[in-house]
Every structure is written in C-alpha cells, then in structure tokens.
Amino acid sequence: MADVITKRADDYAQWYIDVVRAAKLADYSPVRGCMIIRPNGYALWENMQAVLDRMFKETGHENAYFPVFIPQSFLSREAQHVEGFAKECAVVTHSRLTANEDGDGLMPDPASKLEENLIVRPTSETIIWHTYANWIQSWRDLPILLNQWANVVRWEMRTRLFLRTMEFLWQEGHTAHATKEEAIAETKQMLEVYATFAQEYMAVPVIRGVKTESERFAGAVDTYCIEALMQDGKALQAGTSHFLGQNFAKAFDCTFQNENNELEYVWATSWGVSTRLIGALIMTHSDDQGLVLPPRLAPRQVVIVPIYRKDGERTAVLEAAERIERELTDAGMTVRLDAREAYRPGWKFNEYEVQGVPVRLAIGPRDVANGTVELARRDTREKAIVPQEGLARRVQETLEAIQQTLFDRARAFRDAHTTPVDTYDDFKAVLEETGGFVLAHWDGTAETEARIKEETKATIRCIPLPGEIEGTEEEGVDMLTGKPSRGRVVFARAY
C-alpha cells in the first residue's frame, strides 16, 4: 500500500491524492468534481462533527435544518451575495423527466418546467433570513443561535478530493442579534471555537485574522478567518466567521421592535467549516508512508495485531490480545483487535501505517510468556517492548504525546516558514525558494493587492488580529508602492 504513494518531494499534489486513496478516505465519483467519502473518511468527519457539535452547543447554539433548494429570486436580493455565488450555482429548472421523442433516453418534460428556478444551495443565508423575517418581531425573540449540518453545491471547475469539490459536507451557523456589538462578539467567539478545534484536536497551528475587502465573504461586512500552512508551503483557509451587519436583514426586511418600541433591522452572523478540514489534516501531518492522524480525532486510536505461527500458540495469544483490548477500551480508547486469518501480520502493519492509526500493539507467544507487548508510534515510527502491566496508562500517555508532538512539529514548520520581508524582490524570492507565510507591509488598497496577486499568485490570507503575530502591528511602507502601511499582513500562495 505504501508503495503506491508518490514521495512528497517528487510530486506533492500526486502524493496528496495517493494518500487519500491508499488510506481509503475517499474516491472519485462518476459525477465530475464530486467525491465518494469512504468509511475511513466518514468516520474521521463524524469525529470532527462530534467535537464541533459539542463546542457549538456549549456556546448556546442549537441545530436545525433548512431546505437544499432555494428560490432563484432569493439569491438576487443581496447584491454582493449574488455576485459572489452566481457563477457557482446549480440550477433546477424542471420537476420530472420524460422519454425523448425518438425513444432513445430521457429529457426534461417540457410540461414540468418550474414557475421559478430553484438553486441547489451554495450556502443558506438567503433562505434562512427569509425565515427569520417571519420568526422575529420583538427584541424578546433575539438572539437566534442556529447551526445546521448539511451539504452544499458550488460548481467548481478545478477540483481536488476534500479540498475543493462541487458537493461537500459542512456546518453553517446563522445567528440573529439585537445589537451590532452582540453580533461582532458572536463572530469573534466562533472564530475562537474554530481556532481551538484546529489546534487542540487537529493539532494544526493557525493564524487568526481578518480578510481584506476583496477576499471577504460575499455579503459580509467583515470576514474573520483561521489560516493554516501545509507542508508544501501553501496556505489553507481552515475556517471563517462572518459579521454580516444588517445586509441580509435589509434584503429580507427582517426587523424587530427594540425595548424602546423602535423598529430596527436585525444584526447577523454566519460561520462555517467543511470537509476541507480533512484535507488540512492530511497535508499538515502525513508522510511518505501514508496518513498520520492526531489521536483525538483518529477513528481508531489503537490497533492490536496478534502474531502466531502454530495452532497451539493461537489460543494463548488471542486471549492475551482480547484482555488488552478490553483493558484499553474500558480506559476510554477506541481499539481494534485485528484477528483476521486471511492476512499476514506484516500486511496488517502496513495497512494500519498507511491509514494513520496512532498506536499499534503487536503480541506474540514470547510476549505472552514475558508479559510484554510491542508498541509502535505512527508519528515517529518508533517501536519499544513494554510491559503489559500498566499498559492502558502507558498507551494513553503515548497518545497524548503523539498529539502534542504533531502540534509542535507543525508549529515549528510554520514558524520556520514565516518570513518578514521589506522589499518586493525579497518577497518574490521567498515565495519561489521556500514559500510559506510572508509578512509584508501593504498600503491597504485593492489595486496593490490585485497587482501582487497577478504578478506572484500570492494573496493576502489575512490581516492578523492584534497580538497574533509579533511585529505585524508596526507601521511601515508598502513593499511595492512605498506608500504608508499600518502594519504587516500575511501573504501566501494558497489552496
């Protein structure tokens, strides 16, 4: 299995696809640009969902569900929103099929043409704010704090498994508030939820910041984001939280009577992360042998492989392996005992290495006699013979060590590939030689931002939040125009 994985140094893009397929995370669909999420990949997404769902509910949010179909007229109500999504929409025009006149195949039945086209949701702000306008009359109805787990469709031309597909899974939060201050606080709170999840569960270090006007979400007043750095030196947007102001409330006439009996428009936020996080996790931690998973999200944290050659050894080895499985499971770990007879132990070792299982335990007749087991770490590939006594505690400590090691390693890589520059020549040289995050002064104009993007393919990933990156708040001059700059921003080439 590892033999089919291209080395990162040879072709990073192919390496990524090879890891996804060898680890059985996803596969291609017969529909161009879509993907099939396999059980290994979906189990990983379920673990991500479980953690995030708990974090959302701890911050007062509830789950709901809105239709996948959105009337076309809804999308046109918010000008920036329709401009941002119009080119990515899948449109439903008919409600049924009929046989072609020549009897060969099917065609949309002309008699079933819809009175109004329906859009397969690219995001749900429009249909949700149409609904909120019916639900909200008074300040007593606020806030509304909803999240939905759903799929969306965006008609992408260039796709890559998990990173960019026409249909993907995500969550989208949509909240309504009585005041601007409350909505901004919500936006920032959810950014912190995403940053905590990325760093404490995914073991992916992130930079918190605000998008420039040209990069913000269509229809937002401000877009806050977390940006991560992949092993090839490219950035990946790992989550966004949008302060929508009153834009959607005005578009859908969503007003409320405040405590002074005055009529006001409602203040709004939206925020979301998607299965793109699986791509971020793969590209941050994995290696030339396959997938590497942080233990806090791994569907299987431990695999136990029994080893025996003779029938007489089988019973004792399996009994010991089963006892260890029970002990680790009782301690709260997710464990698989792989007693399949059709595969040799070496084949199993390779399979679980490619699939990124954090800890592998192997036990044979000698281990049974000595009261030991072989423990192998996926992150460092180190092996050690350890006593069975106290094994649950040792394995749990190893899992926590792996989690921390992955984060520390990713943070060290990011820090080593974060470079402040003062000249445009140095900027271009860093992008070509090492990539990564480049901290440079910017004059704040869309014209300069667009020129840099056109000439270098690097975009402003974010304007770092105060205190996020040391030295970025110092004033200076733009590296390209020489005009005054309020501080350094984060540039990178990105996915």
VEXLOZA-714602 format. One record per residue (C-alpha): x, y, z; residue number from 1. Coordinates in steps of 0.05 Angstrom, whole numbers. Last residue first. Layout:
<recs>
       xx       yy       zz     i
        X        Y        Z   NUM
...
</recs>
This chain:
<recs>
       xx       yy       zz     i
     -106      526      -40   495
      -58      583      -25   494
        2      623      -45   493
       18      665       15   492
       14      736       44   491
        1      753      116   490
       -5      828      131   489
       45      876      161   488
       23      941      192   487
      -10     1009      182   486
       25     1019      115   485
       47     1085       84   484
       60     1086        8   483
      125     1058      -20   482
       86     1025      -77   481
      112      954      -77   480
      139      940       -7   479
       86      984       25   478
      116     1029       78   477
      119     1019      154   476
       76     1019      216   475
       87      965      268   474
       28      919      282   473
       60      858      250   472
      118      855      298   471
       95      795      339   470
       40      755      306   469
      -29      748      339   468
      -24      808      385   467
      -76      848      347   466
     -111      804      296   465
      -71      787      234   464
      -94      818      168   463
     -109      755      129   462
      -90      710       71   461
      -68      767       27   460
      -58      731      -38   459
        3      704      -75   458
       -2      687     -149   457
       62      729     -159   456
       46      781     -212   455
      -30      777     -213   454
      -35      772     -137   453
       13      829     -126   452
      -26      872     -175   451
      -92      856     -143   450
      -68      875      -73   449
      -38      939      -98   448
     -104      958     -132   447
     -146      937      -73   446
     -111      989      -30   445
      -88      980       42   444
      -17     1003       33   443
       11      934       48   442
       72      917       91   441
       98      846       87   440
       95      782      127   439
      106      721       81   438
       73      656      102   437
      102      595       69   436
      140      591        4   435
      212      568        8   434
      250      589      -55   433
      198      619     -101   432
      155      655      -50   431
      217      678      -12   430
      247      707      -75   429
      184      744      -94   428
      181      778      -26   427
      255      793      -26   426
      247      829      -93   425
      186      866      -67   424
      225      893       -8   423
      213      893       67   422
      205      820       84   421
      181      781      145   420
      185      705      137   419
      141      651      165   418
      167      583      140   417
      207      565      202   416
      147      585      245   415
      101      541      205   414
      148      481      208   413
      157      490      283   412
       82      495      292   411
       71      431      253   410
      123      394      294   409
       95      421      360   408
       24      402      340   407
       44      332      318   406
       87      321      380   405
       30      343      426   404
      -20      293      397   403
       33      239      396   402
       50      251      469   401
      -24      248      487   400
      -30      181      451   399
       33      156      486   398
        6      176      554   397
      -58      137      539   396
      -16       77      516   395
       25       79      581   394
      -37       84      625   393
      -71       26      589   392
       -7      -16      592   391
        1      -13      668   390
       24      -86      668   389
       32     -108      596   388
      105      -90      599   387
      136      -51      541   386
      178      -72      481   385
      190       -8      441   384
      180       16      370   383
      190       85      339   382
      153      102      274   381
      156      176      296   380
       83      194      283   379
       56      122      278   378
       82      100      346   377
       96       26      355   376
       85      -14      420   375
      110      -86      424   374
       77     -124      481   373
      103     -155      546   372
       84     -206      599   371
      144     -249      583   370
      107     -313      564   369
       53     -275      526   368
      105     -231      493   367
      143     -293      470   366
       79     -323      441   365
       64     -259      401   364
       34     -190      414   363
       36     -129      369   362
        8      -62      390   361
        0       -5      341   360
      -12       67      362   359
      -33      128      321   358
      -72       92      266   357
      -52      131      203   356
      -86       90      148   355
      -19       77      113   354
       10       52      179   353
      -52       10      192   352
      -46      -25      125   351
       30      -35      131   350
       25      -69      198   349
      -33     -111      172   348
        9     -136      114   347
       66     -153      162   346
       18     -191      207   345
       -5     -236      150   344
      -76     -230      123   343
     -131     -283      115   342
     -134     -301      189   341
     -164     -235      212   340
     -151     -225      286   339
     -147     -149      282   338
     -164     -124      352   337
     -189      -53      341   336
     -188       -1      396   335
     -220       66      411   334
     -194       88      479   333
     -236      102      540   332
     -199       63      594   331
     -250        7      587   330
     -230        1      515   329
     -156       -5      534   328
     -169      -60      585   327
     -218      -97      540   326
     -168      -97      481   325
     -112     -120      528   324
     -154     -179      551   323
     -171     -195      479   322
      -98     -195      459   321
      -79     -240      517   320
     -134     -290      498   319
     -113     -285      425   318
      -41     -302      441   317
      -59     -360      487   316
     -107     -390      438   315
      -64     -383      376   314
        1     -413      401   313
      -20     -486      393   312
      -46     -471      324   311
       24     -452      304   310
       53     -389      273   309
       29     -334      319   308
       23     -258      318   307
      -35     -218      346   306
      -43     -147      318   305
      -75      -96      365   304
      -97      -29      335   303
     -101       34      375   302
     -132      103      364   301
     -183       81      314   300
     -228      136      286   299
     -170      185      298   298
     -194      253      322   297
     -160      260      390   296
     -104      214      367   295
      -79      263      313   294
      -75      224      247   293
      -17      208      201   292
      -35      182      132   291
       14      149       86   290
       86      124       85   289
      112      187       51   288
       86      230      108   287
       21      258      136   286
       16      315      187   285
       -5      382      155   284
      -28      358       87   283
      -74      304      115   282
     -104      349      169   281
     -117      405      120   280
     -151      357       72   279
     -195      332      128   278
     -211      404      145   277
     -238      413       74   276
     -295      370      100   275
     -326      437      119   274
     -322      495      167   273
     -374      550      176   272
     -395      618      203   271
     -454      665      195   270
     -470      729      232   269
     -529      778      233   268
     -556      843      262   267
     -632      853      258   266
     -661      916      227   265
     -694      964      276   264
     -764      989      294   263
     -769     1030      357   262
     -811     1008      417   261
     -756     1030      465   260
     -740      956      481   259
     -730      943      406   258
     -784      925      356   257
     -754      878      305   256
     -739      879      231   255
     -723      827      177   254
     -739      861      111   253
     -706      805       70   252
     -651      847       38   251
     -648      893       99   250
     -638      834      146   249
     -587      805       98   248
     -544      868       99   247
     -553      885      173   246
     -481      871      193   245
     -458      806      163   244
     -402      792      212   243
     -373      729      182   242
     -334      671      214   241
     -287      630      170   240
     -250      565      177   239
     -188      528      152   238
     -164      573       97   237
     -104      535       70   236
      -36      565       58   235
       18      536       13   234
       88      519       36   233
       87      447       12   232
       77      421       83   231
       12      460       92   230
        4      525      130   229
      -61      542      166   228
     -104      605      164   227
     -161      620      212   226
     -212      670      188   225
     -253      732      205   224
     -296      761      150   223
     -323      832      158   222
     -383      868      129   221
     -406      805       94   220
     -448      799       31   219
     -398      757       -9   218
     -348      730       42   217
     -284      771       47   216
     -226      767       -1   215
     -233      834      -37   214
     -248      872       27   213
     -187      842       62   212
     -198      783      108   211
     -190      788      183   210
     -142      747      224   209
     -127      686      267   208
      -64      647      248   207
      -68      572      257   206
      -30      514      287   205
      -58      445      266   204
      -60      393      321   203
     -130      373      294   202
     -159      370      365   201
     -126      425      405   200
     -102      470      349   199
     -158      465      298   198
     -213      459      350   197
     -188      518      390   196
     -182      561      327   195
     -252      542      306   194
     -282      559      374   193
     -241      624      374   192
     -271      644      307   191
     -339      628      336   190
     -328      677      393   189
     -304      731      345   188
     -368      728      304   187
     -411      724      366   186
     -378      786      396   185
     -390      822      329   184
     -463      804      332   183
     -470      827      405   182
     -437      894      389   181
     -482      906      329   180
     -544      897      371   179
     -608      857      372   178
     -578      793      345   177
     -591      738      293   176
     -546      677      283   175
     -531      631      226   174
     -481      574      235   173
     -461      532      175   172
     -435      461      181   171
     -402      425      124   170
     -406      369       73   169
     -383      379        1   168
     -411      380      -69   167
     -372      410     -126   166
     -306      391      -94   165
     -247      432      -69   164
     -200      408      -14   163
     -234      342        3   162
     -213      309      -62   161
     -188      360     -113   160
     -230      402     -161   159
     -217      453     -215   158
     -282      477     -247   157
     -323      486     -184   156
     -399      488     -188   155
     -414      500     -114   154
     -461      451      -82   153
     -476      447       -7   152
     -485      391       43   151
     -513      398      112   150
     -501      404      187   149
     -541      464      211   148
     -528      515      264   147
     -575      563      299   146
     -568      618      351   145
     -629      664      350   144
     -618      724      396   143
     -670      750      399   142
     -745      737      400   141
     -754      784      460   140
     -726      841      418   139
     -791      835      380   138
     -818      811      313   137
     -772      755      291   136
     -797      688      264   135
     -824      710      196   134
     -763      752      179   133
     -720      695      206   132
     -748      651      150   131
     -727      697       93   130
     -661      704      131   129
     -652      628      130   128
     -669      622       56   127
     -618      676       38   126
     -561      658       84   125
     -561      584       64   124
     -497      570       25   123
     -486      541      -45   122
     -557      514      -40   121
     -584      478     -102   120
     -618      537     -135   119
     -691      532     -156   118
     -719      562     -219   117
     -787      595     -214   116
     -851      572     -248   115
     -818      504     -257   114
     -818      469     -324   113
     -857      404     -318   112
     -894      408     -385   111
     -828      410     -422   110
     -810      342     -391   109
     -735      342     -381   108
     -704      290     -427   107
     -694      215     -426   106
     -662      162     -470   105
     -675      140     -541   104
     -749      138     -556   103
     -743      186     -615   102
     -788      235     -578   101
     -744      231     -517   100
     -775      197     -457    99
     -797      240     -399    98
     -764      270     -339    97
     -791      308     -279    96
     -791      373     -239    95
     -757      421     -286    94
     -710      481     -280    93
     -662      463     -223    92
     -600      507     -223    91
     -530      491     -198    90
     -496      555     -176    89
     -422      572     -179    88
     -423      633     -226    87
     -477      668     -187    86
     -442      660     -119    85
     -404      724     -106    84
     -447      770     -149    83
     -509      742     -117    82
     -482      756      -48    81
     -456      826      -64    80
     -525      846      -89    79
     -569      816      -34    78
     -638      803      -63    77
     -615      763     -123    76
     -605      698      -85    75
     -677      698      -61    74
     -704      704     -132    73
     -674      637     -150    72
     -716      601      -98    71
     -671      559      -54    70
     -670      483      -54    69
     -629      445       -1    68
     -683      461       51    67
     -665      484      122    66
     -644      442      182    65
     -636      459      255    64
     -583      450      308    63
     -579      493      371    62
     -526      542      394    61
     -512      563      466    60
     -435      564      468    59
     -433      494      497    58
     -478      472      440    57
     -427      495      389    56
     -370      461      425    55
     -408      395      429    54
     -424      399      355    53
     -351      414      340    52
     -327      353      377    51
     -379      306      347    50
     -372      334      277    49
     -297      323      277    48
     -307      252      300    47
     -360      241      246    46
     -312      270      194    45
     -259      219      213    44
     -311      163      210    43
     -331      190      141    42
     -260      185      115    41
     -250      114      139    40
     -319       94      115    39
     -308      122       44    38
     -328      192       23    37
     -347      189      -51    36
     -327      252      -86    35
     -356      303     -135    34
     -319      341     -189    33
     -345      300     -247    32
     -404      256     -228    31
     -380      184     -233    30
     -350      196     -165    29
     -276      194     -146    28
     -254      161      -81    27
     -248      179       -8    26
     -213      162       57    25
     -187       93       37    24
     -117      106       66    23
      -88       89       -3    22
     -138      137      -37    21
     -126      198        6    20
      -52      184       10    19
      -45      178      -66    18
      -84      242      -77    17
      -36      280      -31    16
       26      249      -61    15
        1      269     -130    14
       -2      342     -109    13
       65      338      -74    12
      102      309     -134    11
      174      285     -123    10
      189      314      -54     9
      124      288      -27     8
      140      217      -49     7
       87      183      -90     6
       46      132      -52     5
       35       65      -88     4
       90       30      -47     3
       55       50       18     2
        0        0        0     1
</recs>
